[in-house]
Amino acid sequence: MSWQVLIQSDVVPYEPITRLLAASDCCLHWWRDAEPPRDIDYSVIDGIYSYGHFPVTRELMERCGRLKIVSNFGVGCDHIDQNGARALGIPVGNTPGVLDAATADLTWALLLAAGRNIVTGDHFARGPGFQKYDAAVLLGQQVTGATLGIIGLGRIGYQVGRRAIGFDMKILYHNRTRNASAEADLGARYAGLDELLQQSDFVALNCPLTPETTGLIGARELALMKPTAVIANAARGPVWDQEALLTALRAGHLHAAATDVTYPEPLPRDHPLLAEERLVVLPHLGSATQQTRDAMSQMSVTNLLAGLKGQDVPYRIA
Ligand code: 8YV
């Protein structure tokens, strides 16, 4: 018996995924373009494997006649209609835990890069302008001893906080709910959003994208921040208002910002954010280490196969 699986991806997926799927009883039907493929029989689709962030709508799930599972390569499932899946009784699997360390490391790479002018410094060191060493150029913001505000103290935010202990930082956090064990472990203090923004020298966005977090950081919130502050987004682009961020950076309000995520992703090549020197931009590298990608591949294929067989999905978000 072979399972019919719709795999959404406009790039060649990470090799271990196709290897694991090839070793299973899955017959793959590719969705490679913006629009769903027309040449497949949706009535026989047993599973959807979501790679990248193509939308998985309720309509698509309803169209797949025998759907038993939606398996996502990644922890964030904002592109999947989870309420729709619940209503239809279709389990959704994701890959929590295995990417916390890699994403927390990258959050720190963003904070440090923006705070210590790493990218502008790299460009300057290679360019024609660097003729004499000058101790007064490219002064950054001190990380050690500063206040870190973590917005979203889930698994990844917690790991960001753990790393801050090594920098002797004072930690504030803002979250849907208080996290007593994290407060005890990290010495973190819960703060309202405005207070966190006003008091933090470094702000890390590590929350999932939900209706509540969409546009969480807009012009008003950016204006509350210290003019020397640094903000990094390792969550999802729509958590902040990109236009408001650009305006704040251009006005010299904030030391710098860094982001791993944008909307759309990628940005059009002529987007003004890409020309902003005080913004570090990465192409969604949060969990992009070989070790983490291997674990994500294994986990997402395990979820897929369990769902196809009607077994409990080991890592289930909906
Ligand atoms: C993935 C991510 O790279 O897990 C997530 O939510 O954003 C990243 O770890 C991505 O989802 C895979 O496409």
Boltz pocket constraint, residues with backbone or C-beta under 6 A from the ligand:
constraints:
  - pocket:
      binder: B
      contacts: [[A, 51], [A, 52], [A, 53], [A, 73], [A, 74], [A, 75], [A, 76], [A, 77], [A, 95], [A, 99], [A, 235], [A, 284], [A, 286], [A, 287], [A, 288]]
      max_distance: 6.0
